[in-house]
Amino acid sequence: MPQPIQLKDHEKDAILVRRRVLVGLVLVLLLIGVLAARMYYLQVVQFEYHSTLSENNRVHVQPIPPNRGLIFDRQGRVIADNRPSFSLTVTRERAGDWKRVLDSVVEVLGLSEEDRVLFEKRVLQGRRPFEPVPILYELSEEQIARVAVNQFRLPGVEVAAQLVRHYPQGAHFAHSVGYVGRINEQELKQLDPVNYSGTHHIGKTGIEKFYEDVLHGQVGYEEVETNARGRVLRVLKRTDPVPGKDITLSLDLDLQEAAEQALGGRRGAIVALLPNSGEVVAMVSQPSFNPNLFVTGISFKDYGELRDSIDRPLYNRVLRGLYPPGSTIKPMMAVAGLDAGVITPTSRVFDPGFFQLPNVQHKYRNWNRSGDGWVNLDLAIARSNDTYFYDMAHKLGIDRMHDYMTRFGLGQRVSLDMFEETAGLMPSREWKRARYRQSWYPGETVILGIGQGYMQATPLQLAQATALVATRGKWIRPHLARSIAGEPPRDPNPLPDIELRDPRYWDYAAHGMEQVLHGPRGTARKVGDASAYRIAGKSGTAQVVAIRQGEKYDSAKLAERHRDHALFVAFAPVHDPQIAVAVMVENGESGSGVAAPVAKMVMDAWLLDEDGKLKAEFAPPLTADGEKP
C-alpha cells in the first residue's frame, strides 16, 4: 500500500535557518572580539615592548675599536705604528648563502683557490652575531672599484677603512717587539667580549703580547640607523674609544743595527743592557723574520718556509736558547768561592793539564793540555784555567754552588717584561733525584765548575749575571720598556741584592775579567789591545756534541752545526760600567776569537763617538792635578 507524501514544513525550516544564522553570527562576533582583544593587547598592553623591537630593527649599536698604542725606540723613532688600510668584510647573517658570496668575491677579484680556502676559514672563526669579519686586507683601488660595481652580487660584503699594525723597521725588532695577529677562537674565549668587540688583532709575541692590556685601549660605541638591507643611514649617538697607551722602549735602533752587522749574518744572539738601570739597549737573535707577514695573516707557503728552515728564524735565541754557559760563569764562580771561604785571592793550584778527584783515575782535562803550572785566581780567570775551577768546584760542593749561582739568576727567569724567557737550568741534588732518580756524583760537581754538564743558560741570563758583577751585586731586572705613557715600569717582585762577606770579592773577580783582555796572558788580549777603553770580559765555549775521554777536539772532523758554540760576556768601561754584553755565536768555536770581537764592536757603537774616542759622559774623571787616572 503506497506511503503518503509528506509535505515540507517551511515554517520549521525557517526556524532552523534562523538558528544557524544566529549561531554563525555569534561565532563571527566572538572571533571579531578575539581579534580586537589581541589587537588591544599588542597595540596597547605591549606597546613599549614591540616599539623597542621595531627600534632595534632600525637602530644598531656598533663597536668602535680603539687605536692601538704606538711603540718607539729610546730616541723616539717609531718601531710599531698603525697604517690606514681598506679591507673587505663579510657579515654572515646578511650574506644569506655566504659560501656562494665568497665564490663571487673570488671571481670578481680574480683571486686563487687558496684565497678562497683562507676566506672561509676566517668567516668560520669564532665571532659575534652581526659582526663584520675582515677576509681581505690592503685592497687596491682597482679591487675597491670592482667590489663597488658588483655590489648587487655581494650581499653582506663591504669595504671598510681601518688601521692595521705596521712595523717600519722590519726584521730588526721581530724577536723583542714581536707582532700582532688575528684573534683565534681560544683567545676569543679568554678576552673581555665587551672591550674586544670590533677588535680583530691581538699581540702574539714579545712586547706586543706582554703589554697587550696597555696597548689595546678601551672600545667605543655608536648607535646607527639602518635600512632593511642593513646599510647605515645615519649616526644617532657616538661614544669615542680610548686609544691605547704609547710605549717607549729602551732599545736603540742604531745599536741594534750595529749589533746585527757585528754578528755578520751568522746564527747567534746578542744582548746589551745598561747595568745601572736594567735597560736592554740591543737584543739580537739571528736569523730573524719580517713581522709584517703575520699581521694580516701569513700565507701557508711563507709560514712553511719560516717554520721548516734549518736556521730557525722564528726561534728567539736570546730568551729561549739554552746553552751550556762554559767558562763565562767563572767570574761568578770565583765570587762564590771567595765568599764561601774555599779560596782566597792568593790561593794557588798547580795545573799539570788536568784535575783528578781523590782516589779516582779519571782525568778532567784543562783546555791547555800542557798545563799552566802554578795558577792563582787572577791568572785562572785571565787564562780561563779549567783545573783551578775544577778544584774550587770540588771544594765548594753542589749545594753551595747551586745557592750562589741561583742568586746570580741562573736557573730562573730574570726579566721584567719578556714573557717568552725560559728559566734555564741550574741543577741540584733534588733536581737530579726528581729527574733521573739518581744520586748526585762528585764528577758532576767538578764539570759544573766550568759551566758544563747539566747547566744551561740563556744569553739574557748571562748578560744579567755579568751586569751583577759590574754593579757589585745590585739586582735590577732587565727590561725592554723604558716608559709606558711617560711612566717608568715598576718591578712588582724585586730580587734582593747579592751581599758578600767582603765587598772586595767583586773587585777580585772584575780584575780577573779585565786581565782577560788587557793582561799579558789573557785569552782575548788581541781584542783588548785594540780598545780605547778598559774592558772586563770572559770567553766561553759550549759543547754541541760530547767528546770521549782522552780525545782532542778537532773541528775538521765535525759537521759545521756540530762544532762548539762561541760565547763572550763583558762590561765596560771598567772604572764605571755603562754597558754589559753577552754574545753567543752558534758553532763559532772560539769565544775569544769569534764572540769577543763581536762584543767589542757592540760596546764601541755605544761608548765611542764619531772620532773613535770615549764619549765625554763615559770618560773617567780627572785627578786633582787634571790628569786622567
C-alpha angles and dihedrals in degrees: 000000000000119000118241116255112248114224118226114257102226093180092056093047091050090054090050092050092049090052092051092048090050092051091048091048090051091050091049091049090048091052091047088050092050091050091047091049091048091048090050091049093050098039100038112017096040097030096121094047096052094040087056091050090050091049091050090054088055102032123052132183111226124190120235110211114222123243110261116244118258126243122219136182120240091273093054097257115146116254099167126018140156120257124199113248139170115229135185114238133190126203104202096202091057097040097069104197092026095178090059088047090054089051088054092049091053090048095047095048096037094236131161131259088250088061089050091055091048092050092053091047091054094047091051094051118108110286142152123260115276091006114140111237118210110229102168129030136201097024117197122231090255092053091048090052092049091052091049093051093048097040092120088064094048112062113181092018120118140167109235130189115223143151117260125196115256133186109206093185092058115198097358095093102020094119097043106035093030121191144266125244141177116298110254127209095263092052091046090060092052099044127088102266091210102046093042097046106125093016115116102175135060135179110273105179143005124003090343090065101035093052096035093126091052097044098044102062128193125308122243131207141215131191110222133186115229137187127233091279093054095253114149111246101177144340114252101182136000135197110190119229122242109242121229120264121262119242126209113203128210089231117112118215094208093051091044091055091045091052092050091050090049090054087055099209094305122135110261150090138263129191123185120181139167107248096208096052106021091235113153106221098177131022117175129176114175134237097035136179141224108266092198088076091069100047100080096022126293118240121249090245096051093046091047091054092051095043096047098041112122088220092060100220091180091058114100101218094182095060105019104029110107117199135163101259093220118188093345089090095054093098090054090047088051091055090049093049093048095047093045090051097236091120138021129210088262098043111129133202125191112233117202089171097278145045129227131194115232112282092000124116096202113108121216102208128223114224086243100064093195092056133231099250117222110010130187127193096270093051092041091061095040093049094034087232109194096194093061092053093043088058094044093048090052091052093044096050130210096276097057091037091056091048095052097041093051088054086059090055101259114143095020140075109267104179128096101212109013104100094179093064116125118222095227120206134281102176126219138175091265093049093053093045091052094041103040104009089235137121122252115260126214091234090061089057091051096056092044086064089072097039098261133114119049095345115114130175139174122237088248092057091049090051091050093048089051091049089054090057089048093051094039095247102321107151116219116156115235112248140177100208113082095179137355112209087338096311122109117237118259128218109232092191109034117189120232119257117254107258118197131194088242121021089209089076087078090056093053092053093045092049091053089052089050090053089056088071104021105028124099092246099032117137093227100035092126089064093044094049090059094051127107090208138034117271130195111206148146131210126213144182126215117202117229096186127023122250121216121247111280094012119121123227111255115179091193089068094051132077112250093252091051094058122106122278116243119227136182133175126188147155130204154239093023094211093055114006111223101164137025121199136191120191129188121182112188111234089354090133099199120069094187096038101041111015098037095061089050091053090047092054091051093050091046090054090054103037106033130074127222091279092056094252128127109270114254094245090056099043118112116257119262121252124241091273092052096256128125113254 
